């Protein structure tokens, strides 16, 4: 446990890789599989966002936004700086991505993922391409993303396959609050 925080935590060491894409992909986009639909959530409520974030991110130790209060989370996802896009199958959300504009000439793919029961069905690559194409449609100079060793093992290779280039990798120690009740696995 760390003494840096006022609450009990477990310290988790991860390697975070930062990536950037400086031009849109030259190849045609694979279609999102039939029966699936990507919808921009125009006014995403904090409750719906928490459902997406918590369900998609639970296996991969997505913890940071879980620590935010309701007002803090509402500010974090407030338009126009942030857009949330949900992937649906038969009316059920099965994944999401979040695009963030911190810099005037860049779009960051802040979060991207599928519900655990959908992983491995060939949906990730076309869904990622949808996210990349949506980011480039805004006309930025570059698109960024980062991933870490706590994420799905295919995350980094998929980002590289999509056209992102590695910029750097940094080791971080995350103070994950025990109150979140998350399963802490040793990252690869």
MIPAVO-418673 format. One record per residue (C-alpha): residue number from 0; residue in three letters; x, y, z. Coordinates in steps of 0.02 Angstrom, whole numbers, plus 50000, padded with zeros to 5 digits. Example, Ala and Ser with C-alpha at 12.3 -4.5 7.8 and 13.67 -1.06 7.14 Angstrom:
# MIPAVO-418673
[0; "ala"; [50615; 49775; 50390]]
[1; "ser"; [50684; 49947; 50357]]
//
This chain:
# MIPAVO-418673
[0; "unk"; [50000; 50000; 50000]]
[1; "unk"; [50056; 50176; 49965]]
[2; "unk"; [50066; 50311; 50096]]
[3; "unk"; [50046; 50445; 49963]]
[4; "unk"; [49856; 50432; 49964]]
[5; "unk"; [49730; 50449; 50103]]
[6; "unk"; [49652; 50280; 50064]]
[7; "unk"; [49720; 50103; 50045]]
[8; "unk"; [49786; 50066; 49871]]
[9; "unk"; [49881; 49932; 49780]]
[10; "unk"; [50024; 49993; 49674]]
[11; "unk"; [50026; 49921; 49499]]
[12; "unk"; [50174; 49946; 49384]]
[13; "unk"; [50130; 49961; 49199]]
[14; "unk"; [50222; 50011; 49041]]
[15; "unk"; [50123; 50142; 48945]]
[16; "unk"; [50154; 50157; 48758]]
[17; "unk"; [50110; 50320; 48670]]
[18; "unk"; [50068; 50312; 48484]]
[19; "unk"; [50030; 50435; 48346]]
[20; "unk"; [49959; 50428; 48170]]
[21; "unk"; [50011; 50572; 48057]]
[22; "unk"; [49905; 50532; 47904]]
[23; "unk"; [49740; 50445; 47875]]
[24; "unk"; [49749; 50262; 47823]]
[25; "unk"; [49772; 50239; 47636]]
[26; "unk"; [49679; 50074; 47626]]
[27; "unk"; [49490; 50061; 47616]]
[28; "unk"; [49403; 50039; 47782]]
[29; "unk"; [49332; 49866; 47820]]
[30; "unk"; [49145; 49881; 47850]]
[31; "unk"; [49076; 49866; 48024]]
[32; "unk"; [49002; 49689; 48025]]
[33; "unk"; [48820; 49671; 47971]]
[34; "unk"; [48696; 49693; 48112]]
[35; "unk"; [48810; 49811; 48208]]
[36; "unk"; [48791; 49999; 48217]]
[37; "unk"; [48903; 50136; 48286]]
[38; "unk"; [48805; 50280; 48363]]
[39; "unk"; [48874; 50444; 48426]]
[40; "unk"; [48798; 50469; 48598]]
[41; "unk"; [48754; 50654; 48585]]
[42; "unk"; [48724; 50687; 48770]]
[43; "unk"; [48803; 50542; 48862]]
[44; "unk"; [48744; 50531; 49040]]
[45; "unk"; [48870; 50491; 49175]]
[46; "unk"; [48772; 50333; 49218]]
[47; "unk"; [48779; 50264; 49041]]
[48; "unk"; [48961; 50313; 49025]]
[49; "unk"; [49002; 50223; 49188]]
[50; "unk"; [48914; 50067; 49123]]
[51; "unk"; [49018; 50069; 48962]]
[52; "unk"; [49182; 50113; 49047]]
[53; "unk"; [49163; 49992; 49192]]
[54; "unk"; [49105; 49845; 49086]]
[55; "unk"; [49229; 49866; 48944]]
[56; "unk"; [49374; 49912; 49057]]
[57; "unk"; [49354; 49795; 49205]]
[58; "unk"; [49466; 49655; 49137]]
[59; "unk"; [49600; 49783; 49088]]
[60; "unk"; [49612; 49882; 49249]]
[61; "unk"; [49527; 50040; 49187]]
[62; "unk"; [49516; 50123; 49356]]
[63; "unk"; [49550; 50309; 49340]]
[64; "unk"; [49376; 50367; 49291]]
[65; "unk"; [49299; 50253; 49423]]
[66; "unk"; [49373; 50369; 49554]]
[67; "unk"; [49284; 50524; 49487]]
[68; "unk"; [49130; 50594; 49573]]
[69; "unk"; [48972; 50616; 49470]]
[70; "unk"; [49006; 50802; 49437]]
[71; "unk"; [49189; 50767; 49394]]
[72; "unk"; [49140; 50631; 49271]]
[73; "unk"; [49006; 50742; 49193]]
[74; "unk"; [49138; 50877; 49164]]
[75; "unk"; [49262; 50750; 49093]]
[76; "unk"; [49142; 50689; 48959]]
[77; "unk"; [49056; 50854; 48921]]
[78; "unk"; [49045; 50904; 48737]]
[79; "unk"; [49112; 50979; 48628]]
[80; "unk"; [49287; 50927; 48686]]
[81; "unk"; [49238; 50744; 48702]]
[82; "unk"; [49128; 50630; 48598]]
[83; "unk"; [49069; 50457; 48647]]
[84; "unk"; [49028; 50328; 48513]]
[85; "unk"; [48941; 50165; 48560]]
[86; "unk"; [48939; 50005; 48460]]
[87; "unk"; [48770; 49917; 48463]]
[88; "unk"; [48710; 49742; 48418]]
[89; "unk"; [48523; 49714; 48422]]
[90; "unk"; [48496; 49867; 48530]]
[91; "unk"; [48629; 49815; 48657]]
[92; "unk"; [48790; 49914; 48679]]
[93; "unk"; [48940; 49800; 48649]]
[94; "unk"; [49083; 49925; 48644]]
[95; "unk"; [49129; 50108; 48639]]
[96; "unk"; [49262; 50233; 48598]]
[97; "unk"; [49295; 50408; 48660]]
[98; "unk"; [49376; 50545; 48558]]
[99; "unk"; [49454; 50691; 48649]]
[100; "unk"; [49517; 50857; 48583]]
[101; "unk"; [49648; 50928; 48703]]
[102; "unk"; [49750; 51014; 48568]]
[103; "unk"; [49681; 51115; 48422]]
[104; "unk"; [49767; 51007; 48291]]
[105; "unk"; [49750; 50833; 48368]]
[106; "unk"; [49617; 50706; 48412]]
[107; "unk"; [49656; 50579; 48547]]
[108; "unk"; [49574; 50407; 48551]]
[109; "unk"; [49556; 50416; 48740]]
[110; "unk"; [49464; 50251; 48765]]
[111; "unk"; [49424; 50107; 48649]]
[112; "unk"; [49359; 49934; 48684]]
[113; "unk"; [49231; 49797; 48672]]
[114; "unk"; [49127; 49710; 48804]]
[115; "unk"; [49222; 49556; 48865]]
[116; "unk"; [49097; 49432; 48790]]
[117; "unk"; [49121; 49508; 48615]]
[118; "unk"; [49312; 49500; 48607]]
[119; "unk"; [49380; 49375; 48482]]
[120; "unk"; [49236; 49385; 48358]]
[121; "unk"; [49324; 49491; 48225]]
[122; "unk"; [49239; 49653; 48273]]
[123; "unk"; [49386; 49747; 48349]]
[124; "unk"; [49481; 49792; 48190]]
[125; "unk"; [49334; 49865; 48093]]
[126; "unk"; [49274; 49955; 48250]]
[127; "unk"; [49448; 50028; 48278]]
[128; "unk"; [49453; 50084; 48097]]
[129; "unk"; [49285; 50170; 48123]]
[130; "unk"; [49360; 50264; 48270]]
[131; "unk"; [49514; 50312; 48169]]
[132; "unk"; [49411; 50371; 48020]]
[133; "unk"; [49295; 50470; 48134]]
[134; "unk"; [49445; 50556; 48212]]
[135; "unk"; [49521; 50598; 48042]]
[136; "unk"; [49354; 50666; 47979]]
[137; "unk"; [49383; 50816; 48093]]
[138; "unk"; [49539; 50866; 47995]]
[139; "unk"; [49673; 50855; 48131]]
[140; "unk"; [49860; 50855; 48094]]
[141; "unk"; [49876; 50693; 48192]]
[142; "unk"; [49781; 50565; 48295]]
[143; "unk"; [49851; 50493; 48457]]
[144; "unk"; [49816; 50345; 48569]]
[145; "unk"; [49903; 50258; 48713]]
[146; "unk"; [49894; 50085; 48784]]
[147; "unk"; [49979; 49993; 48925]]
[148; "unk"; [50030; 49821; 48983]]
[149; "unk"; [49868; 49807; 49084]]
[150; "unk"; [49765; 49818; 48923]]
[151; "unk"; [49714; 49672; 48812]]
[152; "unk"; [49871; 49588; 48740]]
[153; "unk"; [49811; 49629; 48562]]
[154; "unk"; [49787; 49815; 48598]]
[155; "unk"; [49962; 49873; 48551]]
[156; "unk"; [49978; 49761; 48396]]
[157; "unk"; [49805; 49815; 48337]]
[158; "unk"; [49850; 50000; 48354]]
[159; "unk"; [50011; 49972; 48257]]
[160; "unk"; [49918; 49870; 48124]]
[161; "unk"; [49793; 50013; 48108]]
[162; "unk"; [49935; 50133; 48064]]
[163; "unk"; [49987; 50209; 48230]]
[164; "unk"; [50174; 50228; 48260]]
[165; "unk"; [50254; 50206; 48430]]
[166; "unk"; [50325; 50366; 48503]]
[167; "unk"; [50387; 50308; 48673]]
[168; "unk"; [50353; 50191; 48817]]
[169; "unk"; [50358; 50247; 48998]]
[170; "unk"; [50345; 50147; 49158]]
[171; "unk"; [50211; 50208; 49278]]
[172; "unk"; [50156; 50154; 49451]]
[173; "unk"; [49969; 50166; 49473]]
[174; "unk"; [49895; 50185; 49648]]
[175; "unk"; [49734; 50086; 49620]]
[176; "unk"; [49613; 50115; 49764]]
[177; "unk"; [49561; 49953; 49848]]
[178; "unk"; [49384; 50022; 49873]]
[179; "unk"; [49354; 49998; 49686]]
[180; "unk"; [49354; 49809; 49714]]
[181; "unk"; [49444; 49777; 49550]]
[182; "unk"; [49533; 49616; 49512]]
[183; "unk"; [49718; 49660; 49507]]
[184; "unk"; [49817; 49548; 49391]]
[185; "unk"; [50002; 49564; 49362]]
[186; "unk"; [50022; 49646; 49190]]
[187; "unk"; [50123; 49555; 49057]]
//
